[in-house]
Amino acid sequence: MECTATSWGGDEGWALIDPVPGEALRAAAPGPVRWVLATRGEASAAGWPEARAVAPKTGESLDLGGATLQVLDGDEAGVRRLLLVEERMLFSGSAQGAAVVWPEDAAVEWIAPVRGFVVRHAPDNRSR
């Protein structure tokens, strides 16, 4: 499946990361969207009346009610990376997929680029 936005849910609702506008995405939401985040620029909850745009800073965490998003430094200017701690999945903010710099201090098993396919981390394929 190719992604243009990613959602993750906990007990309190769903978080939407890097959404694109459109009714198709809204109709596909598996439940109420409570948070909207962006890996680049400012998040906008436009089109998601039950959600709030959140912009946690590097080092902060967002409790999604059963899931935790931790904000890491981006590997390029103006980008924030979001780590879904329990799933060890990194939302990179980059379209590069496997070419993204893997964080040294985070246990990452999966990487979800802004566009494209989710990539599984292979320790000997780390990009520097």
Beta strands, then each sheet from edge to edge (+ up, - down):
strand 1: 6-10
strand 2: 13-17
strand 3: 33-37
strand 4: 52-53
strand 5: 61-63
strand 6: 68-73
strand 7: 80-84
strand 8: 89-91
strand 9: 110-112
strand 10: 119-120
sheet 1: 1+ 2- 3- 4-
sheet 2: 5+ 6- 7+ 8- 9- 10+
end
